[in-house]
Amino acid sequence: MIHPILTISNLTKRFGGNTAVSGINLDVLPKETIAIIGPNGAGKTTFYNMVSGRMQPSEGNIVLDGKDITGLPPHKISRLGVSRSFQINNIFPEMTVQENVEVVLSAFHGHGRKLFNIASRNTGIQQEAVVLLKRLGIDSLKSQRAEVISYGDKRLLEIAMVLATQPKLVLLDEPTAGMTPDETRRTTRLVKSLAESGDYTFLITEHDMDVVFGLADRILVMHRGEKLFAGTPEEVKNHPEVRRAYLGEEDDDVIEETSA
Amino acid sequence: MKTKILLAILAVVMVGLIAVPWIASYFYIFIFTEILILGLFAASFNLVFGYTGMLSFGHAAFFGIGSYAMALVLIHLEWPFLVSLLASMGAAALLALVIGFFCVRLNEVYFAMLTLAFGMMVFAIAYQWRSVTNGSDGLAGFSLGSFGFGLDLTLGNPAVYYHVVLTIVAIASAVLYVICRSSFGMILRAIRQNPERVSFAGLNVRTYRLVAFVIAGAFAGLAGGLIAPFLRVASPELLHWSMSAEPILMAILGGTGYFLGPFAGAAVFVLLETWITSFTESWMLVLGIILALMVIFFRKGLLGTILDWWMEVKK
Protein backbone atom coordinates (compact mmCIF):
# COMPACT_ATOMS: atom_id res chain seq x y z
CA MET A 1 0.00 0.00 0.00
CA ILE A 2 1.37 3.39 -0.98
CA HIS A 3 0.98 6.13 1.58
CA PRO A 4 -0.12 9.50 0.28
CA ILE A 5 2.55 12.20 0.47
CA LEU A 6 -0.09 14.82 1.15
CA THR A 7 -3.44 14.33 2.82
CA ILE A 8 -5.87 17.20 2.85
CA SER A 9 -9.06 16.90 4.81
CA ASN A 10 -12.00 19.27 4.99
CA LEU A 11 -9.83 22.24 3.98
CA THR A 12 -11.86 25.42 4.26
CA LYS A 13 -11.11 29.13 4.01
CA ARG A 14 -13.59 31.85 4.78
CA PHE A 15 -13.04 35.57 4.23
CA GLY A 16 -15.70 37.26 6.31
CA GLY A 17 -18.95 35.83 5.00
CA ASN A 18 -17.35 34.53 1.82
CA THR A 19 -16.25 30.94 1.60
CA ALA A 20 -13.37 30.80 -0.87
CA VAL A 21 -12.53 27.14 -0.31
CA SER A 22 -15.00 24.75 1.21
CA GLY A 23 -14.41 21.27 2.60
CA ILE A 24 -11.79 20.05 0.13
CA ASN A 25 -10.46 16.51 0.62
CA LEU A 26 -7.53 15.26 -1.41
CA ASP A 27 -4.89 12.54 -1.20
CA VAL A 28 -1.77 13.06 -3.28
CA LEU A 29 0.31 9.96 -3.96
CA PRO A 30 4.07 10.16 -4.39
CA LYS A 31 5.27 10.95 -7.94
CA GLU A 32 1.85 11.66 -9.35
CA THR A 33 0.80 14.83 -11.12
CA ILE A 34 -2.52 16.28 -10.11
CA ALA A 35 -4.05 19.20 -11.96
CA ILE A 36 -6.49 21.49 -10.23
CA ILE A 37 -8.83 23.21 -12.62
CA GLY A 38 -11.77 25.50 -12.28
CA PRO A 39 -12.81 28.95 -13.44
CA ASN A 40 -11.26 32.09 -11.96
CA GLY A 41 -12.48 32.49 -8.43
CA ALA A 42 -12.92 28.75 -7.95
CA GLY A 43 -10.47 28.88 -5.03
CA LYS A 44 -7.40 27.28 -6.59
CA THR A 45 -4.94 29.93 -5.49
CA THR A 46 -6.48 30.16 -2.02
CA PHE A 47 -6.09 26.39 -1.82
CA TYR A 48 -2.39 26.75 -2.73
CA ASN A 49 -1.96 29.60 -0.28
CA MET A 50 -3.13 27.36 2.55
CA VAL A 51 -1.01 24.37 1.56
CA SER A 52 2.12 26.58 1.23
CA GLY A 53 1.51 28.52 4.45
CA ARG A 54 0.69 31.89 2.96
CA MET A 55 -2.79 31.74 4.51
CA GLN A 56 -4.15 30.03 7.60
CA PRO A 57 -7.03 27.65 6.91
CA SER A 58 -10.31 28.40 8.68
CA GLU A 59 -10.92 24.67 9.07
CA GLY A 60 -9.40 21.39 8.09
CA ASN A 61 -6.02 19.70 8.10
CA ILE A 62 -3.01 19.42 5.85
CA VAL A 63 -0.73 16.47 6.54
CA LEU A 64 2.56 16.16 4.67
CA ASP A 65 4.30 12.81 4.88
CA GLY A 66 2.63 12.03 8.21
CA LYS A 67 3.34 15.47 9.70
CA ASP A 68 0.60 18.00 10.34
CA ILE A 69 1.63 21.24 8.65
CA THR A 70 -1.68 23.06 9.00
CA GLY A 71 -1.11 26.76 9.61
CA LEU A 72 2.69 26.64 9.72
CA PRO A 73 4.52 29.70 8.32
CA PRO A 74 5.82 29.48 4.72
CA HIS A 75 9.49 29.05 5.63
CA LYS A 76 8.73 26.03 7.83
CA ILE A 77 6.54 24.40 5.19
CA SER A 78 9.27 25.02 2.63
CA ARG A 79 11.80 23.37 4.95
CA LEU A 80 9.53 20.33 5.22
CA GLY A 81 9.54 19.90 1.45
CA VAL A 82 6.75 21.89 -0.16
CA SER A 83 7.83 24.35 -2.83
CA ARG A 84 5.55 26.58 -4.86
CA SER A 85 5.50 28.97 -7.77
CA PHE A 86 3.25 31.97 -8.10
CA GLN A 87 0.81 33.25 -10.68
CA ILE A 88 2.64 36.55 -10.82
CA ASN A 89 6.37 36.40 -11.42
CA ASN A 90 8.10 36.25 -8.10
CA ILE A 91 11.82 36.61 -8.66
CA PHE A 92 14.71 38.83 -7.54
CA PRO A 93 14.64 41.36 -10.39
CA GLU A 94 17.99 43.08 -9.77
CA MET A 95 19.99 39.87 -9.53
CA THR A 96 21.26 37.75 -12.38
CA VAL A 97 19.32 34.67 -13.42
CA GLN A 98 21.97 32.47 -11.83
CA GLU A 99 21.98 34.47 -8.60
CA ASN A 100 18.22 34.04 -8.35
CA VAL A 101 18.72 30.29 -8.17
CA GLU A 102 21.79 30.66 -5.93
CA VAL A 103 19.71 32.54 -3.34
CA VAL A 104 17.27 29.64 -3.06
CA LEU A 105 20.08 27.06 -3.08
CA SER A 106 21.96 28.98 -0.36
CA ALA A 107 18.78 29.10 1.69
CA PHE A 108 18.18 25.39 1.19
CA HIS A 109 21.74 24.34 2.07
CA GLY A 110 21.90 26.61 5.12
CA HIS A 111 24.56 28.86 3.58
CA GLY A 112 22.53 31.92 4.53
CA ARG A 113 24.14 31.64 7.94
CA LYS A 114 27.61 32.12 6.46
CA LEU A 115 28.64 35.68 7.21
CA PHE A 116 32.27 35.55 6.20
CA ASN A 117 32.42 33.62 2.94
CA ILE A 118 32.40 35.25 -0.48
CA ALA A 119 29.13 34.32 -2.19
CA SER A 120 30.52 34.89 -5.68
CA ARG A 121 33.16 32.21 -5.01
CA ASN A 122 30.75 29.63 -3.65
CA THR A 123 31.47 27.18 -6.47
CA GLY A 124 29.36 24.30 -5.14
CA ILE A 125 26.22 26.42 -5.14
CA GLN A 126 27.13 27.95 -8.50
CA GLN A 127 27.56 24.58 -10.19
CA GLU A 128 24.28 23.36 -8.75
CA ALA A 129 22.56 26.49 -10.02
CA VAL A 130 23.90 25.97 -13.53
CA VAL A 131 22.74 22.33 -13.51
CA LEU A 132 19.22 23.48 -12.62
CA LEU A 133 19.23 26.20 -15.24
CA LYS A 134 20.34 23.64 -17.83
CA ARG A 135 17.50 21.36 -16.81
CA LEU A 136 15.10 24.21 -17.56
CA GLY A 137 16.95 25.09 -20.75
CA ILE A 138 17.76 28.65 -19.72
CA ASP A 139 21.43 28.31 -18.76
CA SER A 140 22.43 30.59 -21.64
CA LEU A 141 20.71 33.44 -19.75
CA LYS A 142 22.55 32.90 -16.49
CA SER A 143 24.45 36.22 -16.48
CA GLN A 144 21.47 38.36 -17.50
CA ARG A 145 19.67 40.48 -14.98
CA ALA A 146 16.46 38.63 -14.17
CA GLU A 147 14.24 41.64 -14.87
CA VAL A 148 15.32 41.89 -18.51
CA ILE A 149 14.66 38.31 -19.66
CA SER A 150 11.43 37.44 -21.47
CA TYR A 151 8.22 36.70 -19.61
CA GLY A 152 8.32 33.02 -20.54
CA ASP A 153 11.93 32.70 -19.40
CA LYS A 154 11.03 34.32 -16.09
CA ARG A 155 8.40 31.64 -15.55
CA LEU A 156 10.99 28.96 -16.28
CA LEU A 157 13.41 30.65 -13.90
CA GLU A 158 10.69 30.44 -11.27
CA ILE A 159 10.36 26.71 -11.84
CA ALA A 160 14.15 26.38 -11.43
CA MET A 161 13.88 28.25 -8.12
CA VAL A 162 10.97 26.06 -7.03
CA LEU A 163 12.97 22.90 -7.74
CA ALA A 164 16.10 24.22 -6.01
CA THR A 165 14.84 23.19 -2.58
CA GLN A 166 14.59 19.53 -3.68
CA PRO A 167 10.91 19.47 -2.74
CA LYS A 168 8.81 16.42 -1.98
CA LEU A 169 5.81 18.27 -3.33
CA VAL A 170 5.82 20.97 -6.01
CA LEU A 171 2.91 23.37 -6.40
CA LEU A 172 2.84 25.17 -9.74
CA ASP A 173 0.33 28.00 -10.03
CA GLU A 174 -0.59 28.46 -13.71
CA PRO A 175 2.94 27.87 -15.01
CA THR A 176 2.02 28.70 -18.60
CA ALA A 177 -0.21 31.73 -17.93
CA GLY A 178 0.68 34.58 -20.25
CA MET A 179 3.07 32.48 -22.31
CA THR A 180 3.13 32.41 -26.08
CA PRO A 181 1.86 29.13 -27.63
CA ASP A 182 5.47 28.23 -28.33
CA GLU A 183 6.57 28.86 -24.75
CA THR A 184 3.55 26.93 -23.51
CA ARG A 185 4.54 23.88 -25.56
CA ARG A 186 8.12 24.13 -24.34
CA THR A 187 7.02 24.44 -20.70
CA THR A 188 4.52 21.59 -20.95
CA ARG A 189 7.20 19.33 -22.43
CA LEU A 190 9.55 20.33 -19.70
CA VAL A 191 7.14 19.78 -16.80
CA LYS A 192 6.18 16.47 -18.38
CA SER A 193 9.80 15.34 -18.51
CA LEU A 194 10.29 16.44 -14.89
CA ALA A 195 7.17 14.54 -13.85
CA GLU A 196 8.25 11.45 -15.78
CA SER A 197 11.73 11.60 -14.22
CA GLY A 198 9.99 10.35 -11.06
CA ASP A 199 11.81 12.90 -8.92
CA TYR A 200 8.82 15.07 -8.16
CA THR A 201 5.20 15.11 -7.12
CA PHE A 202 3.29 17.92 -8.79
CA LEU A 203 0.16 19.86 -8.10
CA ILE A 204 -0.59 22.13 -11.05
CA THR A 205 -3.30 24.71 -11.57
CA GLU A 206 -3.79 25.60 -15.18
CA HIS A 207 -6.32 27.16 -17.53
CA ASP A 208 -4.93 25.65 -20.71
CA MET A 209 -6.83 22.37 -21.12
CA ASP A 210 -4.26 20.95 -23.54
CA VAL A 211 -1.62 21.42 -20.88
CA VAL A 212 -3.84 19.87 -18.22
CA PHE A 213 -4.80 16.80 -20.22
CA GLY A 214 -1.22 16.39 -21.40
CA LEU A 215 0.26 16.38 -17.91
CA ALA A 216 -2.16 15.21 -15.27
CA ASP A 217 -2.56 11.71 -13.88
CA ARG A 218 -5.61 12.94 -12.01
CA ILE A 219 -7.65 16.11 -12.13
CA LEU A 220 -9.46 17.90 -9.34
CA VAL A 221 -12.21 20.16 -10.62
CA MET A 222 -13.10 23.04 -8.32
CA HIS A 223 -16.11 25.24 -8.58
CA ARG A 224 -16.96 28.10 -6.22
CA GLY A 225 -14.58 26.75 -3.62
CA GLU A 226 -15.92 23.22 -3.66
CA LYS A 227 -14.78 19.98 -5.18
CA LEU A 228 -16.99 19.42 -8.18
CA PHE A 229 -15.33 16.23 -9.32
CA ALA A 230 -12.05 14.38 -9.15
CA GLY A 231 -10.89 11.70 -11.54
CA THR A 232 -8.71 10.77 -14.45
CA PRO A 233 -8.47 13.10 -17.45
CA GLU A 234 -10.79 10.79 -19.39
CA GLU A 235 -13.43 10.84 -16.68
CA VAL A 236 -13.21 14.61 -16.41
CA LYS A 237 -13.56 15.05 -20.15
CA ASN A 238 -16.74 13.01 -20.14
CA HIS A 239 -18.31 14.29 -16.97
CA PRO A 240 -21.44 16.25 -17.88
CA GLU A 241 -21.40 18.60 -14.90
CA VAL A 242 -17.75 19.45 -15.44
CA ARG A 243 -18.41 20.17 -19.06
CA ARG A 244 -21.20 22.46 -18.11
CA ALA A 245 -19.44 24.25 -15.26
CA TYR A 246 -15.98 24.60 -16.61
CA LEU A 247 -15.37 23.45 -20.11
CA GLY A 248 -18.36 25.63 -20.90
CA GLU A 249 -19.64 23.70 -23.85
CA GLU A 250 -23.27 23.80 -22.85
CA ASP A 251 -23.74 26.84 -20.70
CA ASP A 252 -21.48 29.88 -20.92
CA ASP A 253 -23.32 31.86 -18.27
CA VAL A 254 -21.74 30.00 -15.39
CA ILE A 255 -18.26 31.03 -16.47
CA GLU A 256 -19.30 34.62 -16.97
CA GLU A 257 -20.75 34.67 -13.53
CA THR A 258 -17.77 33.24 -11.69
CA SER A 259 -14.84 34.68 -13.58
CA ALA A 260 -15.11 38.16 -12.09
CA MET B 1 40.60 45.47 -15.83
CA LYS B 2 37.92 47.75 -14.45
CA THR B 3 38.27 46.11 -11.07
CA LYS B 4 42.01 46.72 -11.17
CA ILE B 5 41.57 50.40 -11.95
CA LEU B 6 39.05 50.72 -9.13
CA LEU B 7 41.40 48.98 -6.73
CA ALA B 8 44.20 51.33 -7.81
CA ILE B 9 41.99 54.35 -7.18
CA LEU B 10 41.03 52.95 -3.80
CA ALA B 11 44.71 52.41 -2.96
CA VAL B 12 45.50 56.01 -3.89
CA VAL B 13 42.65 57.24 -1.70
CA MET B 14 43.95 55.09 1.18
CA VAL B 15 47.48 56.49 0.79
CA GLY B 16 46.02 59.98 0.71
CA LEU B 17 44.04 59.27 3.89
CA ILE B 18 47.11 57.89 5.64
CA ALA B 19 49.07 61.00 4.64
CA VAL B 20 46.45 63.50 5.85
CA PRO B 21 48.28 64.49 9.10
CA TRP B 22 51.45 65.32 7.14
CA ILE B 23 49.93 67.12 4.19
CA ALA B 24 46.85 68.81 5.64
CA SER B 25 46.37 71.47 8.27
CA TYR B 26 45.45 70.69 11.85
CA PHE B 27 41.87 71.68 11.07
CA TYR B 28 41.54 69.05 8.36
CA ILE B 29 42.81 66.30 10.63
CA PHE B 30 39.66 66.91 12.66
CA ILE B 31 37.50 67.09 9.55
CA PHE B 32 38.81 63.79 8.23
CA THR B 33 38.49 62.06 11.60
CA GLU B 34 34.83 63.09 11.60
CA ILE B 35 34.35 61.91 8.00
CA LEU B 36 35.75 58.47 8.79
CA ILE B 37 33.64 57.99 11.92
CA LEU B 38 30.44 59.23 10.31
CA GLY B 39 31.29 57.18 7.20
CA LEU B 40 31.38 54.01 9.30
CA PHE B 41 28.12 55.08 10.96
CA ALA B 42 26.50 55.58 7.54
CA ALA B 43 27.93 52.33 6.15
CA SER B 44 26.51 50.40 9.10
CA PHE B 45 23.15 52.05 8.45
CA ASN B 46 23.36 51.03 4.80
CA LEU B 47 23.54 47.35 5.73
CA VAL B 48 20.00 47.77 7.03
CA PHE B 49 18.80 50.25 4.39
CA GLY B 50 20.62 49.67 1.10
CA TYR B 51 21.15 45.94 1.51
CA THR B 52 18.18 44.67 3.51
CA GLY B 53 15.69 47.34 2.47
CA MET B 54 14.64 48.58 5.91
CA LEU B 55 14.54 52.36 6.42
CA SER B 56 15.49 52.90 10.05
CA PHE B 57 14.85 56.30 11.60
CA GLY B 58 16.47 55.30 14.87
CA HIS B 59 20.03 54.39 13.97
CA ALA B 60 21.46 57.16 16.18
CA ALA B 61 20.34 55.17 19.23
CA PHE B 62 23.15 52.70 18.56
CA PHE B 63 25.67 55.40 17.68
CA GLY B 64 24.75 57.25 20.85
CA ILE B 65 24.81 54.28 23.19
CA GLY B 66 28.22 53.39 21.77
CA SER B 67 29.52 56.81 22.74
CA TYR B 68 27.93 56.66 26.20
CA ALA B 69 29.32 53.18 26.77
CA MET B 70 32.79 54.44 25.85
CA ALA B 71 32.48 57.44 28.19
CA LEU B 72 31.10 55.37 31.08
CA VAL B 73 33.76 52.69 30.73
CA LEU B 74 36.55 55.28 30.59
CA ILE B 75 35.17 57.16 33.62
CA HIS B 76 34.28 54.24 35.88
CA LEU B 77 36.41 51.31 34.76
CA GLU B 78 39.38 52.91 32.99
CA TRP B 79 39.68 50.01 30.57
CA PRO B 80 42.14 50.21 27.68
CA PHE B 81 40.79 51.97 24.60
CA LEU B 82 40.39 48.85 22.44
CA VAL B 83 38.51 46.97 25.15
CA SER B 84 36.27 50.01 25.68
CA LEU B 85 35.45 49.96 21.98
CA LEU B 86 34.32 46.35 22.33
CA ALA B 87 32.08 47.49 25.17
CA SER B 88 30.60 50.15 22.84
CA MET B 89 29.90 47.51 20.21
CA GLY B 90 28.45 45.10 22.75
CA ALA B 91 26.15 47.68 24.32
CA ALA B 92 24.91 48.80 20.90
CA ALA B 93 24.41 45.22 19.71
CA LEU B 94 22.38 44.43 22.83
CA LEU B 95 20.21 47.52 22.37
CA ALA B 96 19.76 46.64 18.68
CA LEU B 97 18.68 43.14 19.65
CA VAL B 98 15.97 44.50 21.94
CA ILE B 99 14.75 47.25 19.57
CA GLY B 100 15.11 45.04 16.51
CA PHE B 101 13.12 42.22 18.11
CA PHE B 102 10.04 44.43 17.95
CA CYS B 103 10.81 46.38 14.78
CA VAL B 104 11.66 43.61 12.28
CA ARG B 105 8.11 42.30 12.60
CA LEU B 106 6.86 45.39 10.84
CA ASN B 107 7.28 46.53 7.27
CA GLU B 108 8.16 49.76 5.58
CA VAL B 109 6.54 52.83 7.11
CA TYR B 110 5.57 50.99 10.31
CA PHE B 111 9.13 49.74 10.71
CA ALA B 112 10.40 53.29 10.16
CA MET B 113 7.98 54.73 12.71
CA LEU B 114 8.77 52.15 15.35
CA THR B 115 12.53 52.68 15.00
CA LEU B 116 11.88 56.41 15.34
CA ALA B 117 9.79 55.81 18.45
CA PHE B 118 12.49 53.66 20.05
CA GLY B 119 15.11 56.23 19.10
CA MET B 120 13.13 58.93 20.90
CA MET B 121 12.76 56.74 23.98
CA VAL B 122 16.50 56.12 24.13
CA PHE B 123 17.09 59.86 23.77
CA ALA B 124 14.63 60.60 26.57
CA ILE B 125 16.36 58.11 28.86
CA ALA B 126 19.80 59.59 28.18
CA TYR B 127 18.42 63.08 28.68
CA GLN B 128 16.66 62.39 31.96
CA TRP B 129 18.65 59.70 33.73
CA ARG B 130 20.93 62.33 35.18
CA SER B 131 22.70 60.16 37.75
CA VAL B 132 24.19 57.99 35.03
CA THR B 133 24.21 60.14 31.92
CA ASN B 134 24.58 63.61 33.41
CA GLY B 135 21.50 64.75 31.49
CA SER B 136 21.73 67.44 28.86
CA ASP B 137 25.39 68.19 29.59
CA GLY B 138 26.42 64.67 28.74
CA LEU B 139 29.44 62.83 30.00
CA ALA B 140 32.71 64.69 29.68
CA GLY B 141 35.99 64.85 31.50
CA PHE B 142 37.01 61.28 30.86
CA SER B 143 40.62 60.66 30.09
CA LEU B 144 41.99 58.26 27.56
CA GLY B 145 44.26 55.76 29.21
CA SER B 146 46.24 53.12 27.45
CA PHE B 147 45.44 51.89 23.94
CA GLY B 148 45.69 48.17 24.52
CA PHE B 149 47.94 45.47 23.04
CA GLY B 150 50.73 47.10 25.11
CA LEU B 151 51.04 49.80 22.47
CA ASP B 152 52.12 53.18 23.79
CA LEU B 153 50.01 55.65 21.82
CA THR B 154 49.19 59.23 22.79
CA LEU B 155 45.53 59.09 21.93
CA GLY B 156 45.08 62.72 22.98
CA ASN B 157 47.19 63.79 20.01
CA PRO B 158 44.75 64.47 17.12
CA ALA B 159 47.15 63.10 14.49
CA VAL B 160 47.64 59.88 16.46
CA TYR B 161 43.92 59.58 17.13
CA TYR B 162 43.24 60.14 13.43
CA HIS B 163 45.47 57.22 12.51
CA VAL B 164 43.86 55.02 15.15
CA VAL B 165 40.42 55.91 13.76
CA LEU B 166 41.58 55.30 10.19
CA THR B 167 42.93 51.86 11.10
CA ILE B 168 39.85 50.79 13.04
CA VAL B 169 37.42 52.14 10.44
CA ALA B 170 39.38 50.38 7.67
CA ILE B 171 39.30 47.04 9.51
CA ALA B 172 35.64 47.43 10.48
CA SER B 173 34.73 48.36 6.91
CA ALA B 174 36.58 45.33 5.57
CA VAL B 175 34.59 43.07 7.92
CA LEU B 176 31.35 44.82 7.00
CA TYR B 177 32.23 44.49 3.31
CA VAL B 178 32.83 40.76 3.60
CA ILE B 179 29.48 40.38 5.38
CA CYS B 180 27.81 42.26 2.52
CA ARG B 181 29.42 39.98 -0.07
CA SER B 182 28.82 36.74 1.87
CA SER B 183 26.01 34.26 1.30
CA PHE B 184 24.27 35.98 4.22
CA GLY B 185 24.66 39.32 2.43
CA MET B 186 23.23 37.82 -0.74
CA ILE B 187 20.17 36.68 1.21
CA LEU B 188 19.81 40.21 2.60
CA ARG B 189 19.80 41.67 -0.93
CA ALA B 190 17.25 39.05 -1.92
CA ILE B 191 15.09 40.06 1.06
CA ARG B 192 15.20 43.71 -0.05
CA GLN B 193 13.99 42.76 -3.54
CA ASN B 194 11.41 40.15 -2.59
CA PRO B 195 11.03 39.10 1.04
CA GLU B 196 8.14 36.77 0.35
CA ARG B 197 10.11 34.71 -2.15
CA VAL B 198 12.89 34.31 0.42
CA SER B 199 10.47 32.96 3.01
CA PHE B 200 9.13 30.48 0.45
CA ALA B 201 12.73 29.35 -0.02
CA GLY B 202 12.65 28.22 3.61
CA LEU B 203 14.21 31.13 5.49
CA ASN B 204 12.71 33.05 8.37
CA VAL B 205 12.95 36.58 6.99
CA ARG B 206 12.49 38.15 10.43
CA THR B 207 15.51 36.36 11.80
CA TYR B 208 17.67 37.57 8.90
CA ARG B 209 16.38 41.12 9.31
CA LEU B 210 17.11 40.98 13.02
CA VAL B 211 20.67 39.69 12.52
CA ALA B 212 21.32 42.45 9.97
CA PHE B 213 19.86 45.01 12.38
CA VAL B 214 22.08 43.81 15.24
CA ILE B 215 25.24 43.76 13.11
CA ALA B 216 24.46 47.27 11.86
CA GLY B 217 23.79 48.36 15.44
CA ALA B 218 27.12 46.95 16.62
CA PHE B 219 29.08 48.82 13.94
CA ALA B 220 27.14 52.01 14.65
CA GLY B 221 28.12 51.49 18.30
CA LEU B 222 31.75 51.16 17.25
CA ALA B 223 31.47 54.48 15.38
CA GLY B 224 29.89 55.98 18.50
CA GLY B 225 32.73 54.63 20.62
CA LEU B 226 35.17 56.42 18.33
CA ILE B 227 33.30 59.74 18.35
CA ALA B 228 33.17 60.19 22.15
CA PRO B 229 36.96 60.58 22.65
CA PHE B 230 37.06 62.74 19.50
CA LEU B 231 34.38 65.14 20.76
CA ARG B 232 35.57 64.63 24.37
CA VAL B 233 31.94 64.27 25.35
CA ALA B 234 29.07 61.82 25.02
CA SER B 235 25.98 63.99 24.87
CA PRO B 236 22.27 63.46 24.16
CA GLU B 237 22.60 65.17 20.76
CA LEU B 238 24.35 62.02 19.53
CA LEU B 239 21.12 60.13 20.25
CA HIS B 240 18.70 62.71 18.94
CA TRP B 241 16.43 61.71 16.06
CA SER B 242 18.04 64.38 13.91
CA MET B 243 21.27 62.40 14.29
CA SER B 244 19.42 59.41 12.84
CA ALA B 245 18.78 61.47 9.72
CA GLU B 246 22.51 61.94 9.06
CA PRO B 247 23.33 58.39 7.94
CA ILE B 248 20.18 58.40 5.79
CA LEU B 249 21.30 61.63 4.09
CA MET B 250 24.88 60.40 3.72
CA ALA B 251 23.85 57.04 2.29
CA ILE B 252 21.54 58.69 -0.24
CA LEU B 253 24.09 61.39 -1.10
CA GLY B 254 26.83 58.87 -1.76
CA GLY B 255 24.67 56.07 -3.11
CA THR B 256 23.14 53.07 -1.39
CA GLY B 257 23.97 50.61 -4.16
CA TYR B 258 27.72 50.56 -3.58
CA PHE B 259 29.46 49.61 -0.37
CA LEU B 260 31.60 52.77 -0.30
CA GLY B 261 28.67 55.05 -1.20
CA PRO B 262 27.92 56.04 2.41
CA PHE B 263 31.61 56.92 2.96
CA ALA B 264 31.56 59.15 -0.10
CA GLY B 265 28.31 60.64 1.21
CA ALA B 266 29.86 61.30 4.62
CA ALA B 267 32.83 63.05 2.99
CA VAL B 268 30.61 65.25 0.83
CA PHE B 269 28.29 65.99 3.75
CA VAL B 270 31.02 67.01 6.20
CA LEU B 271 33.13 68.93 3.68
CA LEU B 272 30.16 70.84 2.28
CA GLU B 273 28.93 71.62 5.77
CA THR B 274 32.38 72.93 6.68
CA TRP B 275 32.80 75.07 3.58
CA ILE B 276 29.26 76.35 3.29
CA THR B 277 28.85 77.27 6.96
CA SER B 278 32.04 79.32 6.69
CA PHE B 279 30.34 81.87 4.46
CA THR B 280 26.60 81.44 4.96
CA GLU B 281 24.26 80.35 7.69
CA SER B 282 21.87 78.65 5.31
CA TRP B 283 23.72 75.32 5.20
CA MET B 284 20.44 73.48 5.58
CA LEU B 285 19.01 75.26 2.53
CA VAL B 286 22.00 74.29 0.41
CA LEU B 287 21.91 70.72 1.73
CA GLY B 288 18.19 70.55 1.00
CA ILE B 289 18.69 71.73 -2.58
CA ILE B 290 21.52 69.23 -3.15
CA LEU B 291 19.47 66.38 -1.71
CA ALA B 292 16.43 67.28 -3.79
CA LEU B 293 18.58 67.32 -6.93
CA MET B 294 20.20 64.00 -6.03
CA VAL B 295 16.87 62.29 -5.40
CA ILE B 296 15.28 63.72 -8.57
CA PHE B 297 18.17 63.37 -11.02
CA PHE B 298 20.80 61.10 -9.48
CA ARG B 299 18.91 58.44 -7.63
CA LYS B 300 22.01 56.31 -7.36
CA GLY B 301 23.90 58.92 -5.40
CA LEU B 302 27.21 60.55 -6.14
CA LEU B 303 29.46 57.49 -6.11
CA GLY B 304 26.77 55.27 -7.61
CA THR B 305 26.17 57.65 -10.52
CA ILE B 306 29.90 58.06 -11.23
CA LEU B 307 30.63 54.33 -11.04
CA ASP B 308 27.63 53.35 -13.16
CA TRP B 309 28.53 55.97 -15.77
CA TRP B 310 32.15 54.81 -15.80
CA MET B 311 31.17 51.15 -16.12
CA GLU B 312 29.02 52.06 -19.13
CA VAL B 313 31.71 54.17 -20.79
CA LYS B 314 34.43 51.58 -20.34
CA LYS B 315 32.38 48.77 -21.90
Interface residues (C-beta under 8 A of the other chain):
Chain A: S52 P73 P74 H75 S78 R79 S83 R84 N90 I91 F92 P93 E94 M95 E99 E102 V103 V104 S106 A107 F108 H111 G112 R113 K114 L115 F116 N117 I118 A119 S120 N122 I125 M161 A164 T165
Chain B: V178 I179 R181 S182 S183 F184 G185 M186 I187 R189 A190 Q193 N194 E196 R197 V198 S199 F200 A201 G202 L203 N204 V205 Y208 I215
